[in-house]
Amino acid sequence: MNEANHNLFCHLISPDESRIAISLPTGEEISFAGLDAMSARYANALKNHGLQKGDRLMAQTEKSHHAVALYLATIRLGAIYVTINSAYTAAEAAYFVGDATPKIFVCDPSRLEETKAFCAPTNSFVVTLSPNGDGSLDLEALTQSENFVTELCTSQDLAAILYTSGTTGKSKGAMLTHGNLLSNAQTLYKVWGYAKDDVLIHALPIFHTHGLFVALNLSFLAKAKVILLTKFDSQLIIKLMPTATVLMGVPTFYTRLLSEAGLNQSTCANMRLFVSGSAPLLAATHNQWQQTTGHAILERYGMTETNMNTSNPLNGERRPGTVGMALPGTELRIAVKTTTELMPTGEIGMLQVRGPNVFVGYWNMPEKTAAEFTSDGFFITGDLGLIDKDGYIHIIGRDKDMIISGGLNIYPKEIETELDAMQHILESAVFGVDDADFGEKVIAAIILEQGCEENRQAIDSHMTNRLARFKRPAEIYFLENLPRNTMGKVQKNILRQEFLTNSQT
């Protein structure tokens, strides 16, 4: 590896490494040397279509080892990888194309015609990539050389643009550099004790920070093997555990695995680490997992804009309901809103972060970028949190989700914690809606355990003894499930709209 080249690819993939990089459920295995050759073929094909350093390539593809090679080929070229959710409609995808104006758009063959239509206004060239390897770009790559000279990049050169989930307003493109991504992978490599003998069960999507940067970059950096699953399959994951050491997932993974009869301490005997992120993990899930498997889930906290910021300790207490401490090299503080004034220990404030992992800004949004950083360079996350006396960080919720009723601040997480602790309540989501008298009122959406009956009186009685009157839900409604985005985060904007719609009918 050329030490002068800060291109992330140089640190992840080696042409002379015979160890297995990717293992597929079909039994096929691809070594690091094989992945180097595969990415070279894709890079040569993309270069033939005019993709150069600094250009943007947008991908809306199904998860496969071909899609992984496309990611590697793009950063190897020094181009900027922009990936979007494969579930987005043509209308949704058109927004991202209009914003990022990619030189090349890579889609699944089944979506070729509609993709050409929404790419026409930007003159983005459209090629296809298939999980079966028979897309137009796949076939072109087969004829290309397995040699490619990786472009020289500085740590400040852009490697990727990932769009925020956009639960309110339009999604923003977070610009991430080679240095951002490499520094975070190197930090996680150390704090999670990653080694070349680790084997990761990869069931996450690869259009998101968790599955793309945390899971893949970290594993490739360590020269560890990735078992690449196209989707989450709880029975298959349990079957794979005796041959694996690490699982990274969202809380939904763990709740679904807990419902499988085959999950037990024997099944997990070879596993070293279970990581959860992208959405809050309920303390009840943490405790049930530990009782069932003998392992404590390691919960961490990150964002599209910052990669990973915190982690519970690898060795030490993994405290349920917290996201651990700030990662080495990352500064984290709890401040008064968007100012530089710090909150006292144990008090709720705005979580702000600074470090080499933090993005350089939003694509084409200089004013928005400037507004999201403090005068001394901390990124204002929009998350409310506190640091307890032992140094553990608690995420209380998004600032935009805070409810102000009668001039008093109400944090939904506090109410959700009380509700979730009740017998027969599986999960809750608390949000505010406009109220003519108090400004906002508290609404709770509740999922009950199977077979349990709705009992508003029992909930009211419990909350009377636990929370001040102004914090108690003014209204409660019961649901079969909570609306979530692809990474498992509850979409309170949808709940809010559903409640308002139902209350008006």
N, C-alpha and C positions, 0 to 999 in steps of 0.2 A: 504493500500500500504506500502511495506517495503521501508522506506526512504533511506536505505543503498543500495538499488538496483537501479542502474541508467538505467536499461533496459527501453527503450522508451515505451514498451507495458504497463508497470505498471502505467504510467502517462496518457495513452490514454483510457484504457478499465478497467471497474470495474465490478466485478461479482455480486455486490449488487445494481447496478444502474438500475432502472426499466424504465428510460426515453428511448424514441425511438432513436436509433442510425442511422438506415437506413430505409428509406421509398422507396418502389419500385413502379413504374407506375402501376403494377398489383394490388396494394392495400395492398400487404404484407408488414408487418413492423417487424423489428428486434430490440429488445431492446439492451442496452449495456450489460446486463446480458446474453442475448441470443447470442450476438456476442462473449462474453467471452467463452461461452460453445462451440460455433461453432469453434472458433480458437483453443480451447483445443483439439477438435476431430481431426482437421487437424494436429496439432502439434504432437499428439500421433501417427497418421498415418505416418507422415514424420520421426519421431524418429524410428518407426519400420523398416523403410527403411535405417536406419543408419545415418540420418542427425544429426549432432552434432554441438555444439557451435563452431563457426569459419569456419564451412563449408559453401560453396556457393550453393544457390539454384537459378537457372535461370528460369524465367517465361516468356513465350510468350503465353499469354492467352487473351481471349476476356473479355471486361469489364463486371463485374457482382459482386454481393455481395459475391459470392464464391471466386472470385479473391481477394477481399478485405480481406476476412478471411485468405486466403493463405498468404498474406503479413503480417498480424498480427501474424499468427502462426509461420512464419519464424523468425521474430525478437523476438518472445516470446521464441523460442528455443535458442536464442543467435546466430543463423546462420545469414548469410549475404544474403540479398535479392537483386537479380540482375534481373531487369526487362527490356525487350526489346520490341520494337514496334511490335505489332501484325501483321503489314503489311509487315514486312521484309520477303524476300524470304529465301528459305533454304540456298542458297549460302551466303546471308548476315548473317543469324543467325549462320552459321558455323564459321564465323570469331569470333563472340563473345564467342562461346563455346570453341574454341581453345585458346582464350585469358584468359577467366575466369576459365576454367576447372571446371565447377560445379559438385558437387556430384550427384545432382538431377536436371533434366530438366522437367519442367511442361509445357505441350502444350495442345492445343485444340485437341479433339479426331480426327478431320478431318485431322490433320497433323501428326498423330502418326508415320506412316511408314517413311516419309521423315525425321522426327526428329530423329528417331532411327538411320538412316543412317549417318547423320552428327554428331551425338553424339558418334558413335562407336569408333572413334579414341581416345577419352578422357575417355571412359568407363563410361560416365555419365548415370545414371539410369533414364529412361524416364517413366513418369506417365502422365495421362491426367486429365484435369479439364474443365468442361463444364458449360456454363451459365445456363444450364438446371439442373445441379447437377447430371448428370449421367456419368461423367468421372470416370476413374478407381480410382483416388485419392478421389473423392467425395464419391464414394460408399464405399471405405475403411473407410473413416472418419465416416460414419454413424454408424459403428459398434464399434467405439472407445469411451473411457470414456470422459465425459464432464469436467473432472478435469485434470489440468496439472500445475505442479509447475514451474513457470516462471524462466528461467535461470538467475543467478546473472550476471550482466554486469557492467563494469565501464563506465564512460562517454567517454572513449577513445576507447572502443571496437567498431569494425565496425558493423554497422547496415545494410548498403546498398552499392552497387556499381551501379552508374548510368553512362551510357556511353554518352559522348558528341555527339551532332548531327552529327559531322563529315562532315561538308560541304566541308572541304578540308582535304585531307589525311585520315588516319585511325582514327576511333573513339577511344577515350581514356576513360578508366574506372575511374571515380571520386569516391574515397573512402570517404564515409560519416559515421561519428560515431553517436552513440546514443546521445552524447552530442551536436553534430552539429544540429541534427534534433530537439531535445527537446528545445534547447535554442532559435532556430528560431521560433518555434511554440509559445513558451511562450512570446516572444517579440511581435509577430503579434497579439496575444491574447489581449495584453494591448493596442497597438497603434491603432488597428482597433475596439476597444471597443466590442470585441466578448463576447457573453453571452450565457447561456444555453437555452435561449428562441429564439436564432437565428435559422433560417431554411435556409440551403444552397441548391440552385439548382446546382447540380453537373453534368455538361455536358462535362467536360474535359476528355481526356484519362488518365489512371492511370499508364502509363509507363513513365511519365515525372514528373519533380519536381513540377510543378504547380498543377496538378490534384492529385498527390499522396501525396506529403509532405505538400504543402501549404493548399490545400483544406481539405484533410482527417485528417491529424495530428491536424490541428488547430480546426476543428469542434469536433473531438473526445476529444481533450484536454478540450474544453469548455463544453463538454457534450451536444452539440447542435445536431440537427437533420440534416441528409443529405438526400436529395431527389436524389437518384442515377439513372441518365438516362444513357442508354447504348450509346447514341450518341447525338449530337446537333440536336435539333428539334425546330426551332424558334416559330412555332405556339404552341407547347406544353409548351415551356418555358413561353410564354406570358399567357397561361392559368393557369400556376402554380404560377405566380407572386403574386396574391392576398393572397396566403397561405404561401409565403416565405418572407425572409428578405434580403438574400444575393445572388448575382450571381457573380461567378468568371469566367472570359473568356479571350479569345484572341481577338484582334481587329476585326477579321472576324465575331465573334459572334455579335458584336455591329452593324457592317454595315449590316448584314443580318437581325437582329431584326428591324433596322430602316426602312427596306423595307416592313415590315408587317403593314397592316392597323390597326391592333388591338393594336399597341403600342401607349400609350398616358399617360398622368399624372394620370388618374384614374386607369389604369392598374397597375401602379407602386406605388400607394399610400401606400401600406404596405411595400414596399421595403426600406431597410435601407442603403444598400451599394452595389455598382457596382464596381468591381475590374477588371482592365485590365493589362495584362502582356504577357510575352513570345515573344512579337514583338512590335515595336513602334506603338503607337496609333496616327493617324493623328489628328492634331488640329481641322480640319474640322469635323471629326467624333465626337470629344469631344464636340464641340459647338453645332452640330446638335442634339446630344443626350440630352444635357441640355435643349435645346429649346423644344424638343419633350416630354421629361419625367419630367422635373423639377429637375433632379438629375445630379450632376457632377460626371463623372466616376473618380475613384481613380486609377491612374496609378502608378505602382511600378516597380522596377528593380531587377532582380535576375539572377542567373546563375546556371547551373547544379553543378558547383564546390562550390558555396557559399550559396545556398538557396537564401533568399531575403536579399538585401543589403539596399535598400532605399524605401521610400514610400511618396507619397503626403500626406498631413495631413488629418486626419479624420475630425478635426474641424479647419477650416482655408482655405485659397485659394488653390484649386487644379488647379495648373497652367498647361494649355494645352501645350503639347510639352516638358514637363519636367517629371522627375520621382521622384520629391520631394527631400527630404533630407535623410541623412544617418539614419538608424534605431538606436535606443538607444543601446549602447554596441558595435556598429559596427563603426570602423574607416574607413573613406574614404578620399582619397586625389587624386589630379590631379598632376602628376609628369612628369618630362622630360623623356619620353620613359620608360626604365626599371630601371632608376636610382632612388635615394632617393631625388633628387633635385625637389623642388616644383615649379609648374607654378604659375604665378601671377593670382589673381582673374579675371575671365572672359576670360582667355586664354585657348586654347585647348591643352590638353596633355593626357597622359595615365592614365586611371582610375585604381587605386590600392586600395585594401580593406584588412582589417585585423579585426578579431573578432572570437568569439566562433562558428559562423555560417560557417566559412571557412573550407573546406575539408582538409584532412590530406595528400593528394597526389594522384597520378595516379597509378592505379594497375600495378604492374610489370614494372614501368617506373621511377626508382629513379633519373636518370639523367634529365629526362624531368621535374619531380617534382621540383628538385633543381633549374632548369632554370626558373621556373615560379614564384619563390618567390624572393623578394628583400633581401638584406643583413639584413634588420631589420624586416623581417617577413611579409611583405605585399604581397598578391597575385596579380600578374600582370594580369589583366582581359583580356587584348587585345582589350578593348573598349576605344575609344577616347571620351573624354567628357570635360565639363567645369562646373565650379560652378559660377553662376551669383552673383551679388552684394547682392541679397536677400537670398542667400544660396541654391537656387534651382539648382539641378543637371540636366544638359542637356547631353544626350547621342548623340554624333555626328556620331558614326559609328564604325565599327570594324577597327582596325589598318591595317589589311590585305586588307581592302577595300579602304584605302586611295590611291589616285592617285597621282603620281609624274610625272608632265609634264614639260619639260624644266627646271628641277631642282626645281620646285615650288610645294608645297604641296596643294592638292585639296581635300576637304572633300565632298564626295557625298551628305551627309545630307543637306548641305547648298544649293546645287543646287536643290535637291529634294523638299526642302521647297519652293523655288521660283516657281518651276514648279507646285507643288500641289496647290499653291495659285491662279493659273490661272483659269479663267472660262473655263468650258468644260473639264478640265483635272481631271480625277477621282483619278489617282495615278501614281506615276513615280518611276523608279529605275535607279540610275546612277552608272556606273561602268567604269573601265578603261581597255583598251586593248593595247597591244604592238604597238608602233609606231616607225618607223625607224628614224624619225627626232627628235621627242621630248621625246622618251622613252616610254611614254604612251599618249593616247588620251582619251578624255571624250566621253562616249556614254550614251545616255538616252533612256530607254525603257518607253513608255508612254501608259497608258490606258485612252481612252477618254470616256466621258459620252455617254450613249446610244443615237444613232442618230446623233452624232456630226461628222463632217468631219475633216479629217487630214488637218492641216494648219501649215506647217513648218515655213512659213514666219511670222505668228503671234507670234509663240514661239520665233523665233530669235529676233523679234522686242522687245518683252517683256524683254528678257534676256539682250539685249544690254543696257537697262536702269537700270538693276538691278545688274549685275555681271561683273567683269573684263573679258576681252576677253579670257584670258587663262583658265577661269573656265567654259566658255560656251561650251555646247555639240558640238563636231565636227560632230557627226552624231546622228540622231534620228530615232528610228523605233517604229512603233505602233503595239500594241499587243491586243489580246482579254482579256488576263489575265496574271498575273505574276506567275511564278513557285514558290511554297511555300513548306516548309516541314510541318510535321503534326501539328506543333505548330504555323503555320502562318507566319514564318519568310521567307522573300523573299530569294530565292536561287540564288545569283548573279553569282555563278560559272556556273550554268546552263544557265543563260542569256548570260554570256560571251561566252560560247561554242556555243550556238545557233546563236549568232551574227557572230562569226567567221565562222561558217559553212555556214550561209546564204551569207556572204560577199564573200565567195570563189566560190559560185556556179553561 
